[in-house]
């Protein structure tokens, strides 16, 4: 289906174009801005909550960034 030698981001962009889904439309579906949707798709890791939302929109799992939950806020001070 996809050409060999393409990275995940390129494959996702091809999938989005074939399915007529823009970053603006994706942002509206997720209630975020177009730029946030673009960053979400290009990030190497995203939260598990967002990772769960994207397949519900029809995006294949193999095109998604890895799911990883990180603690929010400042890192603890270490001397």
PyMOL Python script that loads the backbone (N, CA, C, O; Angstrom):
from pymol import cmd

cmd.read_pdbstr("""\
ATOM      1  N   UNK A   1       0.829  -1.189   0.000  1.00  0.00           N
ATOM      2  CA  UNK A   1       0.000   0.000   0.000  1.00  0.00           C
ATOM      3  C   UNK A   1       0.873   1.252   0.000  1.00  0.00           C
ATOM      4  O   UNK A   1       0.635   2.167  -0.788  1.00  0.00           O
ATOM      5  N   UNK A   2       1.876   1.304   0.869  1.00  0.00           N
ATOM      6  CA  UNK A   2       2.768   2.454   0.928  1.00  0.00           C
ATOM      7  C   UNK A   2       4.118   2.078   0.357  1.00  0.00           C
ATOM      8  O   UNK A   2       4.518   0.914   0.379  1.00  0.00           O
ATOM      9  N   UNK A   3       4.801   3.060  -0.144  1.00  0.00           N
ATOM     10  CA  UNK A   3       6.130   2.815  -0.679  1.00  0.00           C
ATOM     11  C   UNK A   3       7.106   2.552   0.449  1.00  0.00           C
ATOM     12  O   UNK A   3       6.982   3.097   1.545  1.00  0.00           O
ATOM     13  N   UNK A   4       8.084   1.701   0.157  1.00  0.00           N
ATOM     14  CA  UNK A   4       9.134   1.421   1.131  1.00  0.00           C
ATOM     15  C   UNK A   4      10.072   2.623   1.188  1.00  0.00           C
ATOM     16  O   UNK A   4      10.188   3.378   0.222  1.00  0.00           O
ATOM     17  N   UNK A   5      10.727   2.792   2.308  1.00  0.00           N
ATOM     18  CA  UNK A   5      11.693   3.867   2.447  1.00  0.00           C
ATOM     19  C   UNK A   5      11.114   5.155   2.998  1.00  0.00           C
ATOM     20  O   UNK A   5      11.852   6.116   3.213  1.00  0.00           O
ATOM     21  N   UNK A   6       9.819   5.197   3.231  1.00  0.00           N
ATOM     22  CA  UNK A   6       9.201   6.389   3.809  1.00  0.00           C
ATOM     23  C   UNK A   6       9.123   6.230   5.320  1.00  0.00           C
ATOM     24  O   UNK A   6       8.922   5.126   5.827  1.00  0.00           O
ATOM     25  N   UNK A   7       9.280   7.332   6.033  1.00  0.00           N
ATOM     26  CA  UNK A   7       9.148   7.255   7.486  1.00  0.00           C
ATOM     27  C   UNK A   7       7.678   7.351   7.886  1.00  0.00           C
ATOM     28  O   UNK A   7       6.807   7.570   7.044  1.00  0.00           O
ATOM     29  N   UNK A   8       7.416   7.188   9.164  1.00  0.00           N
ATOM     30  CA  UNK A   8       6.042   7.174   9.666  1.00  0.00           C
ATOM     31  C   UNK A   8       5.305   8.464   9.347  1.00  0.00           C
ATOM     32  O   UNK A   8       4.140   8.427   8.952  1.00  0.00           O
ATOM     33  N   UNK A   9       5.965   9.606   9.513  1.00  0.00           N
ATOM     34  CA  UNK A   9       5.319  10.896   9.263  1.00  0.00           C
ATOM     35  C   UNK A   9       4.900  11.035   7.799  1.00  0.00           C
ATOM     36  O   UNK A   9       3.809  11.520   7.501  1.00  0.00           O
ATOM     37  N   UNK A  10       5.774  10.607   6.894  1.00  0.00           N
ATOM     38  CA  UNK A  10       5.463  10.695   5.468  1.00  0.00           C
ATOM     39  C   UNK A  10       4.302   9.763   5.109  1.00  0.00           C
ATOM     40  O   UNK A  10       3.430  10.126   4.320  1.00  0.00           O
ATOM     41  N   UNK A  11       4.298   8.580   5.683  1.00  0.00           N
ATOM     42  CA  UNK A  11       3.202   7.634   5.436  1.00  0.00           C
ATOM     43  C   UNK A  11       1.881   8.190   5.968  1.00  0.00           C
ATOM     44  O   UNK A  11       0.838   8.049   5.328  1.00  0.00           O
ATOM     45  N   UNK A  12       1.932   8.827   7.154  1.00  0.00           N
ATOM     46  CA  UNK A  12       0.721   9.420   7.727  1.00  0.00           C
ATOM     47  C   UNK A  12       0.211  10.558   6.846  1.00  0.00           C
ATOM     48  O   UNK A  12      -0.996  10.674   6.636  1.00  0.00           O
ATOM     49  N   UNK A  13       1.095  11.388   6.333  1.00  0.00           N
ATOM     50  CA  UNK A  13       0.696  12.487   5.461  1.00  0.00           C
ATOM     51  C   UNK A  13       0.049  11.948   4.186  1.00  0.00           C
ATOM     52  O   UNK A  13      -0.958  12.490   3.730  1.00  0.00           O
ATOM     53  N   UNK A  14       0.613  10.893   3.607  1.00  0.00           N
ATOM     54  CA  UNK A  14       0.018  10.274   2.412  1.00  0.00           C
ATOM     55  C   UNK A  14      -1.364   9.733   2.740  1.00  0.00           C
ATOM     56  O   UNK A  14      -2.303   9.909   1.964  1.00  0.00           O
ATOM     57  N   UNK A  15      -1.493   9.067   3.899  1.00  0.00           N
ATOM     58  CA  UNK A  15      -2.791   8.518   4.306  1.00  0.00           C
ATOM     59  C   UNK A  15      -3.809   9.643   4.466  1.00  0.00           C
ATOM     60  O   UNK A  15      -4.951   9.521   4.024  1.00  0.00           O
ATOM     61  N   UNK A  16      -3.391  10.743   5.103  1.00  0.00           N
ATOM     62  CA  UNK A  16      -4.306  11.873   5.315  1.00  0.00           C
ATOM     63  C   UNK A  16      -4.749  12.470   3.983  1.00  0.00           C
ATOM     64  O   UNK A  16      -5.923  12.801   3.818  1.00  0.00           O
ATOM     65  N   UNK A  17      -3.835  12.612   3.041  1.00  0.00           N
ATOM     66  CA  UNK A  17      -4.192  13.162   1.726  1.00  0.00           C
ATOM     67  C   UNK A  17      -5.148  12.237   0.981  1.00  0.00           C
ATOM     68  O   UNK A  17      -6.105  12.701   0.360  1.00  0.00           O
ATOM     69  N   UNK A  18      -4.895  10.939   1.040  1.00  0.00           N
ATOM     70  CA  UNK A  18      -5.776   9.980   0.361  1.00  0.00           C
ATOM     71  C   UNK A  18      -7.174   9.980   0.966  1.00  0.00           C
ATOM     72  O   UNK A  18      -8.155   9.720   0.268  1.00  0.00           O
ATOM     73  N   UNK A  19      -7.267  10.266   2.246  1.00  0.00           N
ATOM     74  CA  UNK A  19      -8.556  10.280   2.934  1.00  0.00           C
ATOM     75  C   UNK A  19      -9.120  11.684   3.096  1.00  0.00           C
ATOM     76  O   UNK A  19     -10.089  11.895   3.825  1.00  0.00           O
ATOM     77  N   UNK A  20      -8.505  12.641   2.411  1.00  0.00           N
ATOM     78  CA  UNK A  20      -8.952  14.042   2.402  1.00  0.00           C
ATOM     79  C   UNK A  20      -9.121  14.594   3.820  1.00  0.00           C
ATOM     80  O   UNK A  20     -10.139  15.201   4.152  1.00  0.00           O
ATOM     81  N   UNK A  21      -8.104  14.369   4.639  1.00  0.00           N
ATOM     82  CA  UNK A  21      -8.108  14.857   6.015  1.00  0.00           C
ATOM     83  C   UNK A  21      -6.948  15.831   6.180  1.00  0.00           C
ATOM     84  O   UNK A  21      -5.786  15.445   6.053  1.00  0.00           O
ATOM     85  N   UNK A  22      -7.259  17.079   6.460  1.00  0.00           N
ATOM     86  CA  UNK A  22      -6.221  18.083   6.659  1.00  0.00           C
ATOM     87  C   UNK A  22      -5.921  18.208   8.150  1.00  0.00           C
ATOM     88  O   UNK A  22      -6.657  17.695   8.993  1.00  0.00           O
ATOM     89  N   UNK A  23      -4.830  18.898   8.455  1.00  0.00           N
ATOM     90  CA  UNK A  23      -4.504  19.137   9.860  1.00  0.00           C
ATOM     91  C   UNK A  23      -5.569  20.009  10.517  1.00  0.00           C
ATOM     92  O   UNK A  23      -5.867  19.841  11.699  1.00  0.00           O
ATOM     93  N   UNK A  24      -6.143  20.938   9.760  1.00  0.00           N
ATOM     94  CA  UNK A  24      -7.213  21.784  10.296  1.00  0.00           C
ATOM     95  C   UNK A  24      -8.442  20.940  10.634  1.00  0.00           C
ATOM     96  O   UNK A  24      -9.051  21.120  11.689  1.00  0.00           O
ATOM     97  N   UNK A  25      -8.804  20.020   9.741  1.00  0.00           N
ATOM     98  CA  UNK A  25      -9.960  19.152   9.991  1.00  0.00           C
ATOM     99  C   UNK A  25      -9.689  18.219  11.167  1.00  0.00           C
ATOM    100  O   UNK A  25     -10.565  17.987  12.000  1.00  0.00           O
ATOM    101  N   UNK A  26      -8.475  17.689  11.230  1.00  0.00           N
ATOM    102  CA  UNK A  26      -8.111  16.824  12.352  1.00  0.00           C
ATOM    103  C   UNK A  26      -8.180  17.603  13.664  1.00  0.00           C
ATOM    104  O   UNK A  26      -8.669  17.097  14.673  1.00  0.00           O
ATOM    105  N   UNK A  27      -7.685  18.837  13.636  1.00  0.00           N
ATOM    106  CA  UNK A  27      -7.751  19.684  14.827  1.00  0.00           C
ATOM    107  C   UNK A  27      -9.175  19.914  15.287  1.00  0.00           C
ATOM    108  O   UNK A  27      -9.460  19.874  16.484  1.00  0.00           O
ATOM    109  N   UNK A  28     -10.080  20.158  14.332  1.00  0.00           N
ATOM    110  CA  UNK A  28     -11.489  20.370  14.694  1.00  0.00           C
ATOM    111  C   UNK A  28     -12.086  19.119  15.320  1.00  0.00           C
ATOM    112  O   UNK A  28     -12.851  19.207  16.281  1.00  0.00           O
ATOM    113  N   UNK A  29     -11.739  17.951  14.777  1.00  0.00           N
ATOM    114  CA  UNK A  29     -12.262  16.695  15.321  1.00  0.00           C
ATOM    115  C   UNK A  29     -11.755  16.434  16.740  1.00  0.00           C
ATOM    116  O   UNK A  29     -12.454  15.831  17.554  1.00  0.00           O
ATOM    117  N   UNK A  30     -10.529  16.895  17.030  1.00  0.00           N
ATOM    118  CA  UNK A  30      -9.932  16.677  18.351  1.00  0.00           C
ATOM    119  C   UNK A  30     -10.105  17.879  19.283  1.00  0.00           C
ATOM    120  O   UNK A  30      -9.658  17.837  20.430  1.00  0.00           O
ATOM    121  N   UNK A  31     -10.747  18.947  18.806  1.00  0.00           N
ATOM    122  CA  UNK A  31     -10.957  20.187  19.565  1.00  0.00           C
ATOM    123  C   UNK A  31      -9.627  20.839  19.949  1.00  0.00           C
ATOM    124  O   UNK A  31      -9.446  21.309  21.072  1.00  0.00           O
ATOM    125  N   UNK A  32      -8.692  20.854  18.973  1.00  0.00           N
ATOM    126  CA  UNK A  32      -7.412  21.528  19.150  1.00  0.00           C
ATOM    127  C   UNK A  32      -7.148  22.352  17.884  1.00  0.00           C
ATOM    128  O   UNK A  32      -7.882  22.242  16.902  1.00  0.00           O
ATOM    129  N   UNK A  33      -6.107  23.169  17.916  1.00  0.00           N
ATOM    130  CA  UNK A  33      -5.799  24.001  16.757  1.00  0.00           C
ATOM    131  C   UNK A  33      -5.123  23.173  15.666  1.00  0.00           C
ATOM    132  O   UNK A  33      -4.695  22.042  15.896  1.00  0.00           O
ATOM    133  N   UNK A  34      -5.037  23.764  14.477  1.00  0.00           N
ATOM    134  CA  UNK A  34      -4.369  23.116  13.350  1.00  0.00           C
ATOM    135  C   UNK A  34      -2.907  22.844  13.668  1.00  0.00           C
ATOM    136  O   UNK A  34      -2.392  21.770  13.357  1.00  0.00           O
ATOM    137  N   UNK A  35      -2.231  23.814  14.289  1.00  0.00           N
ATOM    138  CA  UNK A  35      -0.821  23.648  14.632  1.00  0.00           C
ATOM    139  C   UNK A  35      -0.632  22.558  15.682  1.00  0.00           C
ATOM    140  O   UNK A  35       0.337  21.800  15.621  1.00  0.00           O
ATOM    141  N   UNK A  36      -1.539  22.473  16.633  1.00  0.00           N
ATOM    142  CA  UNK A  36      -1.449  21.409  17.642  1.00  0.00           C
ATOM    143  C   UNK A  36      -1.641  20.042  17.004  1.00  0.00           C
ATOM    144  O   UNK A  36      -0.983  19.077  17.391  1.00  0.00           O
ATOM    145  N   UNK A  37      -2.536  19.956  16.032  1.00  0.00           N
ATOM    146  CA  UNK A  37      -2.742  18.691  15.320  1.00  0.00           C
ATOM    147  C   UNK A  37      -1.494  18.321  14.525  1.00  0.00           C
ATOM    148  O   UNK A  37      -1.117  17.151  14.471  1.00  0.00           O
ATOM    149  N   UNK A  38      -0.853  19.311  13.909  1.00  0.00           N
ATOM    150  CA  UNK A  38       0.368  19.056  13.158  1.00  0.00           C
ATOM    151  C   UNK A  38       1.475  18.571  14.085  1.00  0.00           C
ATOM    152  O   UNK A  38       2.168  17.603  13.769  1.00  0.00           O
ATOM    153  N   UNK A  39       1.648  19.235  15.228  1.00  0.00           N
ATOM    154  CA  UNK A  39       2.669  18.818  16.202  1.00  0.00           C
ATOM    155  C   UNK A  39       2.382  17.414  16.733  1.00  0.00           C
ATOM    156  O   UNK A  39       3.297  16.616  16.937  1.00  0.00           O
ATOM    157  N   UNK A  40       1.115  17.130  16.950  1.00  0.00           N
ATOM    158  CA  UNK A  40       0.710  15.817  17.448  1.00  0.00           C
ATOM    159  C   UNK A  40       1.112  14.722  16.465  1.00  0.00           C
ATOM    160  O   UNK A  40       1.593  13.665  16.874  1.00  0.00           O
ATOM    161  N   UNK A  41       0.919  14.966  15.185  1.00  0.00           N
ATOM    162  CA  UNK A  41       1.235  13.964  14.170  1.00  0.00           C
ATOM    163  C   UNK A  41       2.734  13.823  13.940  1.00  0.00           C
ATOM    164  O   UNK A  41       3.201  12.743  13.577  1.00  0.00           O
ATOM    165  N   UNK A  42       3.485  14.881  14.143  1.00  0.00           N
ATOM    166  CA  UNK A  42       4.925  14.846  13.901  1.00  0.00           C
ATOM    167  C   UNK A  42       5.737  14.452  15.130  1.00  0.00           C
ATOM    168  O   UNK A  42       6.927  14.161  15.010  1.00  0.00           O
ATOM    169  N   UNK A  43       5.126  14.435  16.293  1.00  0.00           N
ATOM    170  CA  UNK A  43       5.843  14.110  17.530  1.00  0.00           C
ATOM    171  C   UNK A  43       6.246  12.636  17.547  1.00  0.00           C
ATOM    172  O   UNK A  43       5.529  11.789  17.013  1.00  0.00           O
ATOM    173  N   UNK A  44       7.393  12.329  18.159  1.00  0.00           N
ATOM    174  CA  UNK A  44       7.790  10.917  18.260  1.00  0.00           C
ATOM    175  C   UNK A  44       6.936  10.153  19.272  1.00  0.00           C
ATOM    176  O   UNK A  44       6.757   8.941  19.151  1.00  0.00           O
ATOM    177  N   UNK A  45       6.407  10.871  20.277  1.00  0.00           N
ATOM    178  CA  UNK A  45       5.565  10.245  21.310  1.00  0.00           C
ATOM    179  C   UNK A  45       4.407  11.175  21.647  1.00  0.00           C
ATOM    180  O   UNK A  45       4.560  12.397  21.663  1.00  0.00           O
ATOM    181  N   UNK A  46       3.243  10.580  21.917  1.00  0.00           N
ATOM    182  CA  UNK A  46       2.077  11.350  22.325  1.00  0.00           C
ATOM    183  C   UNK A  46       1.448  10.671  23.536  1.00  0.00           C
ATOM    184  O   UNK A  46       1.773   9.528  23.859  1.00  0.00           O
ATOM    185  N   UNK A  47       0.543  11.389  24.202  1.00  0.00           N
ATOM    186  CA  UNK A  47      -0.102  10.821  25.380  1.00  0.00           C
ATOM    187  C   UNK A  47      -0.993   9.651  24.976  1.00  0.00           C
ATOM    188  O   UNK A  47      -1.464   9.572  23.841  1.00  0.00           O
ATOM    189  N   UNK A  48      -1.208   8.764  25.905  1.00  0.00           N
ATOM    190  CA  UNK A  48      -2.038   7.590  25.609  1.00  0.00           C
ATOM    191  C   UNK A  48      -3.487   7.993  25.350  1.00  0.00           C
ATOM    192  O   UNK A  48      -4.202   7.305  24.621  1.00  0.00           O
ATOM    193  N   UNK A  49      -3.924   9.109  25.944  1.00  0.00           N
ATOM    194  CA  UNK A  49      -5.287   9.581  25.707  1.00  0.00           C
ATOM    195  C   UNK A  49      -5.462   9.982  24.238  1.00  0.00           C
ATOM    196  O   UNK A  49      -6.437   9.586  23.600  1.00  0.00           O
ATOM    197  N   UNK A  50      -4.529  10.761  23.707  1.00  0.00           N
ATOM    198  CA  UNK A  50      -4.583  11.153  22.300  1.00  0.00           C
ATOM    199  C   UNK A  50      -4.366   9.949  21.395  1.00  0.00           C
ATOM    200  O   UNK A  50      -4.989   9.843  20.338  1.00  0.00           O
ATOM    201  N   UNK A  51      -3.491   9.048  21.803  1.00  0.00           N
ATOM    202  CA  UNK A  51      -3.220   7.841  21.019  1.00  0.00           C
ATOM    203  C   UNK A  51      -4.487   7.007  20.882  1.00  0.00           C
ATOM    204  O   UNK A  51      -4.685   6.334  19.870  1.00  0.00           O
ATOM    205  N   UNK A  52      -5.331   7.049  21.882  1.00  0.00           N
ATOM    206  CA  UNK A  52      -6.591   6.316  21.816  1.00  0.00           C
ATOM    207  C   UNK A  52      -7.640   7.007  20.957  1.00  0.00           C
ATOM    208  O   UNK A  52      -8.518   6.344  20.404  1.00  0.00           O
ATOM    209  N   UNK A  53      -7.560   8.330  20.836  1.00  0.00           N
ATOM    210  CA  UNK A  53      -8.544   9.074  20.044  1.00  0.00           C
ATOM    211  C   UNK A  53      -8.317   8.933  18.542  1.00  0.00           C
ATOM    212  O   UNK A  53      -9.278   8.866  17.775  1.00  0.00           O
ATOM    213  N   UNK A  54      -7.077   8.889  18.122  1.00  0.00           N
ATOM    214  CA  UNK A  54      -6.770   8.918  16.695  1.00  0.00           C
ATOM    215  C   UNK A  54      -7.276   7.696  15.925  1.00  0.00           C
ATOM    216  O   UNK A  54      -7.793   7.868  14.822  1.00  0.00           O
ATOM    217  N   UNK A  55      -7.154   6.471  16.445  1.00  0.00           N
ATOM    218  CA  UNK A  55      -7.712   5.326  15.703  1.00  0.00           C
ATOM    219  C   UNK A  55      -9.237   5.383  15.586  1.00  0.00           C
ATOM    220  O   UNK A  55      -9.808   4.830  14.646  1.00  0.00           O
ATOM    221  N   UNK A  56      -9.891   6.047  16.532  1.00  0.00           N
ATOM    222  CA  UNK A  56     -11.346   6.194  16.451  1.00  0.00           C
ATOM    223  C   UNK A  56     -11.742   7.059  15.257  1.00  0.00           C
ATOM    224  O   UNK A  56     -12.876   6.991  14.781  1.00  0.00           O
ATOM    225  N   UNK A  57     -10.794   7.879  14.772  1.00  0.00           N
ATOM    226  CA  UNK A  57     -11.035   8.699  13.594  1.00  0.00           C
ATOM    227  C   UNK A  57     -10.664   7.962  12.314  1.00  0.00           C
ATOM    228  O   UNK A  57     -10.816   8.502  11.218  1.00  0.00           O
ATOM    229  N   UNK A  58     -10.178   6.727  12.450  1.00  0.00           N
ATOM    230  CA  UNK A  58      -9.857   5.907  11.294  1.00  0.00           C
ATOM    231  C   UNK A  58      -8.387   5.852  10.939  1.00  0.00           C
ATOM    232  O   UNK A  58      -8.019   5.193   9.967  1.00  0.00           O
ATOM    233  N   UNK A  59      -7.527   6.529  11.702  1.00  0.00           N
ATOM    234  CA  UNK A  59      -6.096   6.536  11.407  1.00  0.00           C
ATOM    235  C   UNK A  59      -5.506   5.200  11.855  1.00  0.00           C
ATOM    236  O   UNK A  59      -5.704   4.794  13.000  1.00  0.00           O
ATOM    237  N   UNK A  60      -4.784   4.512  10.971  1.00  0.00           N
ATOM    238  CA  UNK A  60      -4.202   3.208  11.326  1.00  0.00           C
ATOM    239  C   UNK A  60      -3.166   3.308  12.454  1.00  0.00           C
ATOM    240  O   UNK A  60      -2.418   4.282  12.535  1.00  0.00           O
ATOM    241  N   UNK A  61      -3.134   2.306  13.307  1.00  0.00           N
ATOM    242  CA  UNK A  61      -2.206   2.287  14.449  1.00  0.00           C
ATOM    243  C   UNK A  61      -0.744   2.387  14.031  1.00  0.00           C
ATOM    244  O   UNK A  61       0.049   3.040  14.709  1.00  0.00           O
ATOM    245  N   UNK A  62      -0.379   1.744  12.919  1.00  0.00           N
ATOM    246  CA  UNK A  62       1.025   1.745  12.522  1.00  0.00           C
ATOM    247  C   UNK A  62       1.517   3.110  12.037  1.00  0.00           C
ATOM    248  O   UNK A  62       2.720   3.296  11.853  1.00  0.00           O
ATOM    249  N   UNK A  63       0.614   4.061  11.829  1.00  0.00           N
ATOM    250  CA  UNK A  63       1.002   5.404  11.408  1.00  0.00           C
ATOM    251  C   UNK A  63       1.053   6.392  12.568  1.00  0.00           C
ATOM    252  O   UNK A  63       1.425   7.551  12.386  1.00  0.00           O
ATOM    253  N   UNK A  64       0.683   5.936  13.750  1.00  0.00           N
ATOM    254  CA  UNK A  64       0.633   6.827  14.914  1.00  0.00           C
ATOM    255  C   UNK A  64       1.971   6.885  15.642  1.00  0.00           C
ATOM    256  O   UNK A  64       2.741   5.924  15.614  1.00  0.00           O
ATOM    257  N   UNK A  65       2.248   8.020  16.300  1.00  0.00           N
ATOM    258  CA  UNK A  65       3.424   8.076  17.173  1.00  0.00           C
ATOM    259  C   UNK A  65       3.240   7.116  18.348  1.00  0.00           C
ATOM    260  O   UNK A  65       2.122   6.691  18.637  1.00  0.00           O
ATOM    261  N   UNK A  66       4.325   6.782  19.013  1.00  0.00           N
ATOM    262  CA  UNK A  66       4.253   5.907  20.179  1.00  0.00           C
ATOM    263  C   UNK A  66       3.479   6.590  21.307  1.00  0.00           C
ATOM    264  O   UNK A  66       3.520   7.812  21.444  1.00  0.00           O
ATOM    265  N   UNK A  67       2.783   5.804  22.101  1.00  0.00           N
ATOM    266  CA  UNK A  67       2.046   6.332  23.254  1.00  0.00           C
ATOM    267  C   UNK A  67       2.945   6.293  24.480  1.00  0.00           C
ATOM    268  O   UNK A  67       3.522   5.256  24.810  1.00  0.00           O
ATOM    269  N   UNK A  68       3.057   7.425  25.146  1.00  0.00           N
ATOM    270  CA  UNK A  68       3.862   7.492  26.363  1.00  0.00           C
ATOM    271  C   UNK A  68       3.324   8.614  27.240  1.00  0.00           C
ATOM    272  O   UNK A  68       3.230   9.763  26.810  1.00  0.00           O
ATOM    273  N   UNK A  69       2.977   8.273  28.456  1.00  0.00           N
ATOM    274  CA  UNK A  69       2.514   9.289  29.402  1.00  0.00           C
ATOM    275  C   UNK A  69       3.686   9.771  30.240  1.00  0.00           C
ATOM    276  O   UNK A  69       4.391   8.978  30.863  1.00  0.00           O
ATOM    277  N   UNK A  70       3.880  11.064  30.245  1.00  0.00           N
ATOM    278  CA  UNK A  70       4.950  11.673  31.028  1.00  0.00           C
ATOM    279  C   UNK A  70       4.331  12.575  32.079  1.00  0.00           C
ATOM    280  O   UNK A  70       3.282  13.173  31.836  1.00  0.00           O
ATOM    281  N   UNK A  71       4.958  12.686  33.245  1.00  0.00           N
ATOM    282  CA  UNK A  71       4.424  13.596  34.240  1.00  0.00           C
ATOM    283  C   UNK A  71       4.498  15.037  33.734  1.00  0.00           C
ATOM    284  O   UNK A  71       5.466  15.424  33.080  1.00  0.00           O
ATOM    285  N   UNK A  72       3.484  15.813  34.037  1.00  0.00           N
ATOM    286  CA  UNK A  72       3.439  17.198  33.596  1.00  0.00           C
ATOM    287  C   UNK A  72       4.100  18.101  34.628  1.00  0.00           C
ATOM    288  O   UNK A  72       4.244  17.738  35.795  1.00  0.00           O
ATOM    289  N   UNK A  73       4.491  19.260  34.184  1.00  0.00           N
ATOM    290  CA  UNK A  73       5.077  20.245  35.097  1.00  0.00           C
ATOM    291  C   UNK A  73       6.588  20.225  35.087  1.00  0.00           C
ATOM    292  O   UNK A  73       7.216  19.557  34.266  1.00  0.00           O
ATOM    293  N   UNK A  74       7.154  20.962  36.007  1.00  0.00           N
ATOM    294  CA  UNK A  74       8.604  21.072  36.100  1.00  0.00           C
ATOM    295  C   UNK A  74       9.201  19.794  36.639  1.00  0.00           C
ATOM    296  O   UNK A  74       8.574  19.060  37.404  1.00  0.00           O
ATOM    297  N   UNK A  75      10.419  19.550  36.225  1.00  0.00           N
ATOM    298  CA  UNK A  75      11.130  18.405  36.767  1.00  0.00           C
ATOM    299  C   UNK A  75      11.564  18.707  38.194  1.00  0.00           C
ATOM    300  O   UNK A  75      11.864  19.855  38.519  1.00  0.00           O
ATOM    301  N   UNK A  76      11.602  17.696  39.043  1.00  0.00           N
ATOM    302  CA  UNK A  76      12.029  17.928  40.426  1.00  0.00           C
ATOM    303  C   UNK A  76      13.502  18.386  40.462  1.00  0.00           C
ATOM    304  O   UNK A  76      14.321  17.960  39.647  1.00  0.00           O
ATOM    305  N   UNK A  77      13.803  19.244  41.408  1.00  0.00           N
ATOM    306  CA  UNK A  77      15.166  19.746  41.569  1.00  0.00           C
ATOM    307  C   UNK A  77      16.059  18.635  42.090  1.00  0.00           C
ATOM    308  O   UNK A  77      15.711  17.934  43.040  1.00  0.00           O
ATOM    309  N   UNK A  78      17.212  18.485  41.457  1.00  0.00           N
ATOM    310  CA  UNK A  78      18.186  17.498  41.923  1.00  0.00           C
ATOM    311  C   UNK A  78      19.519  18.210  42.119  1.00  0.00           C
ATOM    312  O   UNK A  78      20.012  18.875  41.208  1.00  0.00           O
ATOM    313  N   UNK A  79      20.088  18.071  43.285  1.00  0.00           N
ATOM    314  CA  UNK A  79      21.345  18.753  43.586  1.00  0.00           C
ATOM    315  C   UNK A  79      22.541  18.014  43.081  1.00  0.00           C
ATOM    316  O   UNK A  79      23.670  18.470  43.262  1.00  0.00           O
TER     317      UNK A  79
END
""", "prot")
cmd.dss("prot")
cmd.show_as("cartoon", "prot")
cmd.util.cbc("prot")
cmd.orient("prot")
